[in-house]
Amino acid sequence: MQLLSVLTLDTMNPAVKKVEYAVRGPIVQRAVELERELSEGIKKPFTEVIKANIGDAHAMGQQPITFFRQVLALCSYPELLNDSTFPEDAKSRARRILQSCGGNSMGSYSASQGIDAVRQDVARYIERRDGGGPCDPDDVYLTTGASDGIVTMLKLLVCGKGATRTGVMISIPQYPLYSAALAELDAVQINYYLNEEKCWSLDISELQRALDEARRHCNPRALCIINPGNPTGQVQSRQCIEDVIRFAAQERLFLMADEVYQDNVYADGCRFHSFKKVLFEMGPEYSDTVELAFFPLHLQIGSLYFLCGFRGGYMEIINMDEEVRAQLSKLVSVRLCPPVPGQALMDLVVNPPQPGEPSHEKFIKERTATISALAEKAKLTEQVLNTVQGISCNPVQGAMYSFPRITIPEKAVKEATDKGQQPDMFYCMKMLEETGICLVPGSGFGQRDGTYHFRMTILPPKDKLTTLLNKVKEFHQKFLQQYS
Amino acid sequence: MSKMPENGASARAKVLTLDTMNPAVKKVEYAVRGPIVQRAVELERELSEGIKKPFTEVIKANIGDAHAMGQQPITFFRQVLALCSYPELLNDSTFPEDAKSRARRILQSCGGNSMGSYSASQGIDAVRQDVARYIERRDGGGPCDPDDVYLTTGASDGIVTMLKLLVCGKGATRTGVMISIPQYPLYSAALAELDAVQINYYLNEEKCWSLDISELQRALDEARRHCNPRALCIINPGNPTGQVQSRQCIEDVIRFAAQERLFLMADEVYQDNVYADGCRFHSFKKVLFEMGPEYSDTVELAFFPLHLQIGSLYFLCGFRGGYMEIINMDEEVRAQLSKLVSVRLCPPVPGQALMDLVVNPPQPGEPSHEKFIKERTATISALAEKAKLTEQVLNTVQGISCNPVQGAMYSFPRITIPEKAVKEATDKGQQPDMFYCMKMLEETGICLVPGSGFGQRDGTYHFRMTILPPKDKLTTLLNKVKEFHQKFLQQYS
């Protein structure tokens, strides 16, 4: 008689079962299978799988930033410091990083909070970005990608049982790391809906509605906001940022701001406003009291610098209780330290070549090319998709995704439901099988009932993106016909 | 406590305080980077500011980080990692061909041929294949499916992920996990954070820290009264104890796990880190398969090899490479595991590249082979020498008793602490061995980790030190420890 395994679906952690992460979920698994089939010579209606599901530019064949690669090579193999083909500014960055590593090696564990010198450079960068307001390096924690910092903060916040269980407010749509982390921690997810008709803007009245409703069954303690939005790409106005801060102060919520630097903002009239900067401009009544953790830059590492695989990241903590801070430091110490190459990378991101330095010109050239390409592609995406009947695309104001709304005919909704599938998953799966294009269905991010979306990145090179958009258009028209 | 602002108005309590935070996190302790290390860092700062101390440098012998100890790096690994970071260097004639071909292979298996791309969440395919072949070679040919291999962010990551999967239930049905005392405090920290029940089984100090099945049984039977024991963790070679378990012991543990229906988690390091004569490393997986299908088809096992090797032999622990292999895992649970790791996107790609080199080093006939073997052999023999030296010197000290350091890279000697000192410590609210180690730090600059951070039998005291410092520095360190202990005994006699 066969013994049951010790570890089965019934005996495993139930919270883990509730975790979903659409960005790498079933549709991506199918895309990988299709790639395998193609490589084995099996005939498909397409010659390649285009993975537009995730924000990874390098996989899209983008130009790397030479300076970063050089410094990382120098740090990996310091012998190269004797190599005359490397520019002086790359060498001096490498030396600075190596000197701040144990045994002058990038291979040593660092301090758990991150290499001191890197945290100092990050602090200075934040000060420059925010126009001089002080940043204490001790408030900076280097992390293993942004996910790490976000999960760590959520971990600290979660407590209580039943009606006193911690609730965390998050936008719908959201980046599903939040829903996954909240499910795993068995915290209560409190959804507030962004306003699709108004370019995915945030209404305080909607925040209030969500909060009041949540108070009936949990203990709301934190508010997460993603700006510029993921998947939506909207950049919130300054007024909005102020209103959110006031709301958090008044309702006693810990604010978590998931941000990206202004270089990823393209739309005219849109400007990025950092939560921290606005907070400090609102004066001590807020800047001395509102507890804030923010997670900048990670999207930039992916979309501008193409080094997301290094898992660099950081977070800054504002007004955290000192005893809790000690607990936070203790928690990060258990995992020893974030990957040191990623920390070195963070140092370069906040400390790029300056005017007058040998690598400056090339760096600016490479980076500008990427930013303008992104801006161009954001516009192209919005334009092409808006020519398709049944697809409606808000302007892609920032970040690197588009989250268009799609109409799915009743007939298709029914077929999907019969199959036990979300209608937009059904749609995306069909698109994948027929065109090789892999997108992520909106149900993976959250959306208002009865609406459907998909998320695609705008990262592929322009020609490939144009092909992709045209295929999407073709597919959608066919789909509408088929299910009319 | 809220602070009073200048205008006298009452300040509000913060949203996030010690009382309102996650209670499980409060229970987490991690001695290896705990209060004594924080004090060591402070002292380093004070020294650098010119403040006079009874010592001229702080020697951090608390953690297994060789590079920080100034060891020689492995040239080949550094070259390949540089080539992967900046592929332009593939045109540089000063790099050997074998380094270039490894780099090309790794880059080709990365998205967009770049180490900067996110990889598949389970890890780069080609690396997992190389890891699987390595395991097959190590275990003498028994099959390893690359799909059973998960690359991780250091070993901690894999261990925590597995524990996460295992934990369920409430109260008397809450998952219990067996772990050795002494243990590497990642386990106790993870179990505290997950609010699981830690079930302690004591290693036998008198018998060189060996494992008795009767002790496993005792711990299990006692635990069954208040929780639901579901997993058994074993660290071999031991951390902090350094013992290498016998083959018989490994078999007995496997039988025990099968009979008591426990998921086995084996935290292992490759045999290169075994020095003592008569000691051989036996991998759990290999022994499992040699015990035949009754066990090899049923016992659920996850093992976490190599990470200590990455630190102690290759000095690249900061890259946070690691992997684990899953044996006989339920297919539906495996899908859940894959889902769980997907949420964190992927392990750091430079660390994955490093894993590939560790399992795929220069072979005989390749240009870099000779130098690689030379560098690695030098490190291993140095470690073996230092293991012996540590044991010898510490055993000359009255009141210190040191088991042979059979493997890994730590020593965990037992120390006698006089009653007077125990009292002074207790009055201060300190563990006696923390009191001892703190005093040693303040007087000699040497930072060790007190045994209470790893667990020990009541009334016994230990400290853990690494054997990684270069031989001359280690000799100095050991002599200072000896001196300090003798003084300490005198002071508190």
Interface residues (C-beta under 8 A of the other chain):
Chain A: L3 S5 V6 L7 T8 L9 T11 M12 N13 P14 V16 K17 V19 E20 Y21 V23 R24 G25 V32 I54 D56 A57 H58 A59 M60 G61 Q62 P64 T66 R69 Q70 L72 A73 L74 S76 Y77 P78 E79 L80 D83 T85 C101 G102 G103 S105 M106 G107 S108 Y109 S110 A111 S112 T144 G145 S147 D148 K155 L156 L157 V158 C159 P176 L177 A180 A181 E184 R221 A222 R252 L253 F254 D288 T289 E291 Y305 F306 L307 C308 G309 F310 R311 N319 M320 D321 E323 V324 Q327 K330 L331 S333 V334 R335 L336 C337 P338 P339 V340 P341 G342
Chain B: P5 A11 R12 K14 V15 L16 T17 L18 T20 M21 N22 P23 V25 K26 V28 E29 Y30 R33 G34 V41 I63 D65 A66 H67 A68 M69 G70 Q71 P73 R78 Q79 L81 A82 L83 S85 Y86 P87 E88 L89 D92 T94 C110 G111 G112 S114 M115 G116 S117 Y118 S119 A120 S121 T153 G154 S156 D157 K164 L165 L166 V167 C168 L186 A189 A190 E193 R230 A231 R261 L262 F263 T298 E300 Y314 F315 L316 C317 G318 F319 R320 N328 M329 D330 E332 V333 Q336 K339 L340 S342 V343 R344 L345 C346 P347 P348 V349 P350 G351
